[in-house]
């Protein structure tokens, strides 16, 4: 049987997760794969969905809305926001995503809470943490994450599931692991991408976000 365009790559990522989980003495089923589909067309999502993938990550609210509408025939498809959320997009995000992973300030959480409470619905959210302290990255410092999470947990319509982190791109596994280590004490740990998922799993990641290793080089967004 001829493999689909993305099947071999998707299977290779699943194999990497399994090997890393074994090295960490963990069950590979405890590690969720979110396929990052930002800038790729709905047809690409449909192809990977056919392999058994259900969770997809998007950076832009309106792009995700278009894809959701095109793929509304697919049961169990889950959209996750993994890019920054602007205040004026909170209402659309509350109606579009199953999980918002990039909450880095209380004001955004309050807007989402207001929208979710009015629907009503409960939205899972993650606090975004800037593990490496880079000025170009969004997220709160690790020391501030617990206080933000506690404040969000008191808001109606939101359920804090854990944290999301995007460390700086570095090649040394030891340094990768050091950055991930500061993010460990949570229920859901969304950390690790195409280049560093093994280090993230060794440090306890329960979710990895992989796009390039499955879809190839990113297309320019329109």
Secondary structure, DSSP 8 states (H G I E B T S, - for coil): ----TTHHHHHHHHHHHHHHHHHTT--GGGSEEEEE-TTS-HHHHHHHHTTT--EEEES-HHHHHHHHHHTTTSTT-EEEE-S---GGGHHHHHHH-SEEEEE-SHHHHHHHHHHHHHHT--EEEEEEE-TT--TTS-SB-HHHHHHHHHHHHTSTTEEEEEEEE-----S-HHHHHHHHHTT-SSSEEE---TTTHHHHHHTT-SEEEESHHHH-S-----
